[in-house]
Amino acid sequence: MEAGRSVGALLARAGAAQHGVVARWQLERRGLTAKEVDGLVARGSLQPLYRGVYAVGHRLVSRDGWWMAAALACGKGAVLSHRSAAQASGLLWPSEIAVEVTRPKSFRMQDGIRCHQAVLLPDEVAEVDGIPVTSPFRTAFDVAALGERRLVEHVLHEIALRRITDVVSFEELLGRHPRKSGARLLRQIRASKAPVGVTRNEFEESFVAFLDEYELPRAEMNAALKVRERFFEIDALWRRERLAAELDSREVHDTDDGFESDRERDRILLAEGWRTTRITWRQLRDQRSEVAADLRLLLAPERATG
């Protein structure tokens, strides 16, 4: 170390710029020897998170810090990708998954990190709060490679809702990687006219998956319906079929006010020619085929017009 240099100041600068985490290779690049880094670890000034990556001072690391640490642990050129990049960019809800990272070369796996290998062009990489991530459109492409349609729909919906633009278009990406896993699914979803069915909780998400499983028409989720100069929010709405379904859960509906307002809404909708049905979590879990059969009857064209 150079005379007079403050290791504490060096750690503080490194950590502050990276959500409180730093990699061994970064410290050695700044002039610390391997022995000095080992000494900082032994004294607790550096707390190990991943192999060769540390929290500065303590292990109370934010979610952003863990994301940054995972990218650093995978070496130079590594970026947050797939679901983790989507979460960091606000395109998917936070969830407890292994951090997903993409890097140009093969990599020895570490616990808590799912590493993908790909060479990313400069216009396929971005930053979110200093964390290297895949660009929004590349992120959607990578999420499609996971094969989960609902995740891709959420990402594309958020991109459209927030009017996100990117340096590279979807068409360019599809042209660059025509055989990449997920290309076909991404094309299908972008061409689909079916409602996306954006949901707010696990019950609603399970209901949309249930509709897909039984090949029932998608519903508008949390749709606004104007009746008698009033707006009602319907959990699942089929406008053409004039069918409104409420997904009943105790948390939302099991109150005196909820009970009364639900019945008032049912009465008004029925009087104005809308049909209503109610589906509980237990029914969706334990009586799936019966619920599907009933919905199929309710959604039949003759029911909608008759």
C-alpha positions as CSV (number, residue, x, y, z in Angstrom):
1,M,0.0,0.0,0.0
2,E,1.1,3.6,-0.6
3,A,2.1,5.5,2.4
4,G,-0.6,7.5,4.0
5,R,-3.4,6.0,2.0
6,S,-6.5,5.2,4.1
7,V,-7.9,1.8,3.5
8,G,-11.1,2.8,5.2
9,A,-11.6,5.7,2.7
10,L,-10.9,3.3,-0.1
11,L,-13.5,0.8,1.1
12,A,-16.0,3.5,1.7
13,R,-15.6,4.9,-1.9
14,A,-15.8,1.5,-3.4
15,G,-18.9,0.4,-1.4
16,A,-20.7,3.7,-1.8
17,A,-20.6,3.5,-5.6
18,Q,-21.8,-0.1,-5.6
19,H,-24.6,-0.4,-3.0
20,G,-22.1,-1.4,-0.2
21,V,-20.3,-4.2,-2.0
22,V,-16.9,-4.6,-3.6
23,A,-15.0,-7.4,-5.4
24,R,-11.5,-8.6,-4.6
25,W,-10.3,-7.9,-8.1
26,Q,-11.5,-4.3,-7.8
27,L,-9.5,-3.8,-4.6
28,E,-6.4,-5.4,-6.0
29,R,-6.7,-3.2,-9.1
30,R,-6.7,-0.2,-6.7
31,G,-3.4,-1.4,-5.3
32,L,-4.2,-3.6,-2.3
33,T,-2.3,-6.9,-2.2
34,A,-4.0,-10.3,-1.8
35,K,-2.6,-10.4,1.7
36,E,-4.1,-7.0,2.6
37,V,-7.5,-8.1,1.3
38,D,-7.3,-11.3,3.4
39,G,-6.5,-9.2,6.4
40,L,-9.5,-7.1,5.9
41,V,-11.7,-10.2,5.7
42,A,-10.1,-11.6,8.8
43,R,-10.8,-8.4,10.8
44,G,-14.4,-8.3,9.6
45,S,-14.0,-5.1,7.5
46,L,-15.0,-7.1,4.5
47,Q,-17.9,-9.6,4.9
48,P,-18.0,-12.4,2.3
49,L,-21.1,-12.6,0.2
50,Y,-20.0,-14.6,-2.8
51,R,-16.6,-16.0,-3.7
52,G,-14.4,-13.0,-4.1
53,V,-17.1,-10.4,-3.4
54,Y,-17.7,-8.7,0.0
55,A,-20.0,-6.4,1.8
56,V,-18.2,-3.4,3.2
57,G,-18.4,-3.4,7.1
58,H,-21.5,-5.6,7.6
59,R,-23.7,-8.1,5.9
60,L,-26.9,-5.9,6.0
61,V,-27.0,-5.7,2.2
62,S,-30.0,-4.4,0.2
63,R,-31.5,-6.3,-2.7
64,D,-29.7,-3.9,-5.0
65,G,-26.5,-4.8,-3.2
66,W,-27.0,-8.5,-3.7
67,W,-27.7,-8.0,-7.4
68,M,-24.5,-6.0,-7.7
69,A,-22.6,-8.6,-5.8
70,A,-23.8,-11.4,-8.1
71,A,-22.8,-9.4,-11.2
72,L,-19.3,-8.7,-9.7
73,A,-18.9,-12.4,-8.6
74,C,-19.3,-13.5,-12.2
75,G,-16.4,-11.3,-13.4
76,K,-15.8,-8.5,-15.9
77,G,-18.5,-8.2,-18.5
78,A,-21.2,-9.9,-16.4
79,V,-24.6,-8.2,-16.2
80,L,-27.8,-8.9,-14.3
81,S,-30.2,-10.6,-16.8
82,H,-33.5,-12.6,-17.2
83,R,-35.9,-12.3,-14.3
84,S,-33.4,-10.4,-12.1
85,A,-32.9,-7.8,-14.7
86,A,-36.6,-7.5,-15.2
87,Q,-37.1,-7.0,-11.4
88,A,-34.3,-4.5,-11.2
89,S,-35.8,-2.5,-14.1
90,G,-39.3,-2.7,-12.6
91,L,-40.7,-4.9,-15.3
92,L,-41.5,-7.8,-13.0
93,W,-42.5,-8.0,-9.3
94,P,-39.8,-8.9,-6.8
95,S,-39.6,-12.6,-5.9
96,E,-37.2,-15.0,-4.1
97,I,-35.2,-16.5,-6.9
98,A,-31.5,-17.2,-7.5
99,V,-29.9,-14.1,-9.0
100,E,-29.6,-14.5,-12.8
101,V,-26.5,-13.1,-14.5
102,T,-25.2,-13.4,-18.1
103,R,-21.5,-13.3,-18.9
104,P,-19.5,-13.9,-22.1
105,K,-17.6,-16.9,-20.9
106,S,-18.3,-20.1,-19.0
107,F,-18.3,-19.8,-15.3
108,R,-18.0,-22.0,-12.2
109,M,-21.3,-21.8,-10.5
110,Q,-21.8,-20.2,-7.1
111,D,-24.6,-20.8,-4.6
112,G,-27.4,-18.3,-5.1
113,I,-26.4,-17.4,-8.7
114,R,-27.8,-18.8,-11.9
115,C,-25.3,-17.9,-14.6
116,H,-26.1,-17.8,-18.3
117,Q,-23.5,-17.5,-21.1
118,A,-23.9,-15.2,-24.0
119,V,-22.0,-12.5,-25.8
120,L,-24.0,-9.3,-25.4
121,L,-23.6,-6.3,-27.8
122,P,-23.2,-2.9,-26.3
123,D,-26.8,-1.9,-27.2
124,E,-28.1,-4.9,-25.3
125,V,-26.6,-3.7,-22.0
126,A,-27.8,-0.9,-19.7
127,E,-27.5,0.3,-16.1
128,V,-30.1,0.6,-13.3
129,D,-28.9,2.5,-10.3
130,G,-25.3,1.7,-11.2
131,I,-26.0,-2.1,-11.6
132,P,-25.2,-3.5,-15.0
133,V,-28.3,-5.1,-16.5
134,T,-29.5,-6.3,-19.9
135,S,-31.5,-3.6,-21.8
136,P,-35.3,-3.7,-21.5
137,F,-35.9,-5.4,-24.9
138,R,-33.1,-7.9,-24.4
139,T,-34.4,-8.6,-21.0
140,A,-37.8,-9.5,-22.5
141,F,-36.1,-11.7,-25.0
142,D,-34.2,-13.5,-22.2
143,V,-37.3,-13.9,-20.1
144,A,-39.0,-15.5,-23.1
145,A,-36.2,-18.0,-23.3
146,L,-37.4,-19.3,-19.9
147,G,-40.6,-20.5,-21.5
148,E,-43.1,-19.0,-19.1
149,R,-45.7,-17.1,-21.1
150,R,-47.1,-15.1,-18.2
151,L,-43.7,-13.7,-17.2
152,V,-43.2,-12.5,-20.8
153,E,-46.7,-10.9,-20.9
154,H,-46.0,-9.0,-17.7
155,V,-42.6,-7.7,-19.1
156,L,-44.1,-6.6,-22.4
157,H,-47.1,-5.0,-20.7
158,E,-44.8,-2.9,-18.5
159,I,-42.7,-1.9,-21.4
160,A,-45.8,-0.8,-23.3
161,L,-47.4,0.9,-20.3
162,R,-44.3,2.9,-19.4
163,R,-43.6,3.6,-23.1
164,I,-40.1,2.3,-22.7
165,T,-37.9,2.7,-25.8
166,D,-34.6,0.9,-26.5
167,V,-31.6,1.5,-28.6
168,V,-32.2,-1.9,-30.3
169,S,-35.7,-2.9,-31.4
170,F,-37.4,-6.3,-31.0
171,E,-37.2,-6.8,-34.7
172,E,-33.4,-6.2,-34.6
173,L,-33.0,-8.7,-31.8
174,L,-35.1,-11.3,-33.5
175,G,-33.1,-10.8,-36.6
176,R,-29.8,-11.2,-34.7
177,H,-30.9,-14.2,-32.8
178,P,-33.6,-16.0,-34.9
179,R,-32.9,-19.4,-33.4
180,K,-32.4,-18.3,-29.8
181,S,-34.6,-20.0,-27.3
182,G,-37.6,-17.8,-26.7
183,A,-37.7,-16.1,-30.1
184,R,-40.8,-18.1,-31.1
185,L,-42.7,-17.3,-27.9
186,L,-41.8,-13.6,-28.1
187,R,-43.2,-13.5,-31.6
188,Q,-46.4,-15.3,-30.6
189,I,-47.1,-13.0,-27.7
190,R,-46.3,-9.8,-29.6
191,A,-48.7,-10.9,-32.3
192,S,-51.5,-12.1,-30.0
193,K,-54.7,-10.1,-29.5
194,A,-55.7,-11.9,-26.3
195,P,-55.9,-9.7,-23.2
196,V,-52.8,-9.8,-21.1
197,G,-54.7,-10.1,-17.9
198,V,-52.4,-8.1,-15.6
199,T,-52.9,-9.3,-12.1
200,R,-52.4,-8.0,-8.5
201,N,-52.0,-11.1,-6.4
202,E,-51.4,-14.8,-6.5
203,F,-55.1,-15.7,-6.7
204,E,-55.6,-13.6,-9.8
205,E,-52.4,-14.9,-11.4
206,S,-53.5,-18.5,-10.7
207,F,-56.9,-17.7,-12.3
208,V,-55.3,-16.5,-15.6
209,A,-53.1,-19.6,-15.6
210,F,-56.2,-21.7,-15.0
211,L,-57.9,-20.1,-18.0
212,D,-54.9,-20.9,-20.2
213,E,-54.7,-24.5,-18.9
214,Y,-58.3,-25.2,-19.8
215,E,-58.2,-23.2,-23.1
216,L,-60.8,-20.8,-21.9
217,P,-60.9,-17.2,-23.3
218,R,-58.8,-14.7,-21.5
219,A,-60.6,-12.2,-19.3
220,E,-59.8,-8.6,-18.7
221,M,-58.4,-8.6,-15.2
222,N,-59.3,-5.7,-12.8
223,A,-61.4,-4.1,-15.5
224,A,-63.4,-0.9,-15.2
225,L,-67.0,-1.3,-16.1
226,K,-69.4,1.7,-16.3
227,V,-73.0,0.9,-15.3
228,R,-75.6,3.4,-14.3
229,E,-73.0,6.2,-14.3
230,R,-70.9,4.3,-11.8
231,F,-67.7,2.5,-12.4
232,F,-67.2,-0.9,-10.9
233,E,-63.9,-2.7,-10.8
234,I,-64.4,-6.3,-12.0
235,D,-61.9,-9.0,-11.1
236,A,-62.4,-10.9,-14.4
237,L,-64.5,-9.5,-17.2
238,W,-65.6,-10.9,-20.5
239,R,-67.2,-7.8,-22.2
240,R,-68.5,-9.5,-25.3
241,E,-70.1,-12.3,-23.4
242,R,-71.3,-9.8,-20.7
243,L,-70.0,-12.0,-17.9
244,A,-68.3,-10.7,-14.8
245,A,-66.5,-13.0,-12.4
246,E,-65.4,-12.1,-8.9
247,L,-62.5,-14.0,-7.3
248,D,-63.6,-14.2,-3.7
249,S,-61.0,-14.2,-1.0
250,R,-61.5,-13.7,2.7
251,E,-58.9,-10.9,2.9
252,V,-60.8,-8.7,0.4
253,H,-64.5,-9.7,0.7
254,D,-65.0,-11.0,4.3
255,T,-66.0,-7.7,5.9
256,D,-69.5,-6.2,6.5
257,D,-68.8,-3.4,4.0
258,G,-67.4,-5.8,1.4
259,F,-70.3,-8.1,1.8
260,E,-72.9,-5.3,1.2
261,S,-71.1,-3.7,-1.7
262,D,-70.5,-7.0,-3.5
263,R,-74.2,-7.8,-3.3
264,E,-75.2,-4.4,-4.4
265,R,-72.9,-4.6,-7.4
266,D,-74.3,-8.1,-8.3
267,R,-77.8,-6.8,-8.2
268,I,-77.1,-3.8,-10.4
269,L,-75.1,-5.8,-13.0
270,L,-77.9,-8.4,-13.2
271,A,-80.5,-5.8,-13.6
272,E,-78.6,-4.2,-16.5
273,G,-78.1,-7.5,-18.4
274,W,-74.7,-8.6,-17.1
275,R,-74.3,-12.1,-15.7
276,T,-72.2,-12.6,-12.6
277,T,-70.4,-15.5,-11.0
278,R,-68.2,-16.0,-8.0
279,I,-65.1,-18.3,-7.7
280,T,-63.2,-18.9,-4.5
281,W,-59.6,-19.9,-4.0
282,R,-60.6,-23.3,-2.7
283,Q,-62.8,-24.0,-5.7
284,L,-60.0,-23.0,-8.1
285,R,-57.7,-25.3,-6.2
286,D,-59.9,-28.3,-5.6
287,Q,-62.7,-28.2,-8.2
288,R,-60.8,-27.0,-11.3
289,S,-62.5,-29.2,-13.9
290,E,-66.0,-28.4,-12.5
291,V,-65.2,-24.6,-12.5
292,A,-63.8,-24.9,-16.0
293,A,-66.9,-26.7,-17.3
294,D,-69.3,-24.1,-15.7
295,L,-67.3,-21.2,-17.2
296,R,-67.3,-22.9,-20.6
297,L,-71.1,-23.0,-20.4
298,L,-71.3,-19.4,-19.2
299,L,-69.1,-18.2,-22.0
300,A,-70.9,-20.1,-24.8
301,P,-72.2,-17.7,-27.5
302,E,-75.8,-18.8,-27.0
303,R,-75.6,-17.9,-23.3
304,A,-74.2,-14.5,-24.1
305,T,-76.9,-13.6,-26.5
306,G,-79.8,-15.4,-24.8
